[in-house]
Amino acid sequence: MAESSITVPGSDAHRLTVAPVTGFIGAEIGGLRLGRNPSDAEVAAVREALLRYKVVFLRDQDITYEHLAGFAARFGTLIPGHPIYQAPKDMPYVRDLDSRGDGTRANYWHTDLTFAAAPPAFAFLLNVTCPPVGGDTIWANTAAAYAHLPAELRDAADGLRIVHSNDSDYIEATYAHSPRARDEYLAKRVSAEHPAVRVHPETGERALLLGGFARSAVGHRPRAGRELIAVLEEYATQPEYTVRWRWREGDLVIWDNQATMHYAVRDYGDAHRRALRVTVAGEVTVGVDGRPGRSIERAGRGYDAS
């Protein structure tokens, strides 16, 4: 896929470039500066690229929290940065991901906040501080993975329901370094049941909904259910369906949380890494059979319904 360009109409008409990064996922957008209040046409072009490529990368954005939140709000309703953690008072929609902060790590395949009935639709992550080496993030296109499943496995996945919880393998892995932070995180239990295959509310694509918060498969014995989830995740995270991004300070990455998983590689030792994430409200998931997801233990704060 070759780079394409989009002429944005208006008195200051200019061209945005959209350059695919891999064959199945990811595109870098050039010619857009968020600090100058992008036009409606520019926002529409970014959204179109986001839905097509699942994750888009914008280099060298010199922007404030107000720019970040204002831009994200043009894609939907902003929601609190996390259903459990409190946001900084001066940045009410941010999840401040600071390696020197509350101990949060994300070095495990996951889709953001799937323990809620309505996980975020889109996430906007602004890199503030980079380690000198390492700290890449990897995304996987779970719609492409679903489309290329063996037919028999795809049929089985269509009818599968999975319970996602904040008390999960993700927490055991990413908080292993800090039992105190783990206990604080689990002080509020949140869980939801989702279809293993969700229908994207905008594109109509079918995408696998898995990741580290997936705990059990409904109607299956615990071990068998976990093995089913593991098989599907093995297909979903094949290198062919992934893109790996080397961050620079000022990078903004936007991903479609409705059709991706991601993994923040923890290979930078004690170096400092910090990013600000803003999220847009999503809808309650819907499966191939039309059945919606449901809260088991409610998340609140805008995460239980669109």
Number of C-alpha atoms within 10 A of each C-alpha: 9 8 12 12 15 14 13 18 13 9 6 6 9 14 15 18 17 23 19 20 20 15 13 20 25 30 24 18 22 16 15 20 14 20 14 9 13 12 13 12 14 21 19 14 18 19 18 12 20 21 18 16 23 26 27 26 23 19 20 15 18 15 15 12 17 12 16 22 20 14 18 20 16 14 17 14 15 22 20 21 24 22 20 18 13 14 16 12 8 9 16 16 23 26 20 22 20 17 16 12 9 16 17 19 20 20 20 20 22 23 25 23 23 29 32 31 31 25 27 29 23 25 20 23 22 27 22 18 18 20 18 11 12 17 21 18 17 19 25 29 29 28 25 21 25 24 14 12 15 10 11 8 13 16 11 12 20 19 14 20 22 25 23 28 26 24 21 17 16 22 22 14 14 18 20 14 13 12 12 12 15 19 12 12 18 15 10 14 15 23 25 25 26 31 29 27 29 27 22 20 15 8 9 9 16 24 26 28 32 27 27 30 26 29 24 23 24 15 11 14 10 12 10 13 18 16 13 17 22 15 11 21 20 10 18 28 21 12 12 16 21 23 20 19 15 12 22 17 17 19 19 25 20 24 24 23 26 31 29 30 27 24 20 19 17 16 13 15 10 10 15 14 18 18 21 21 23 28 30 25 23 24 19 22 28 20 22 17 12 11 14 16 24 21 22 17 17 18 24 15 13 21 25 23 18 16
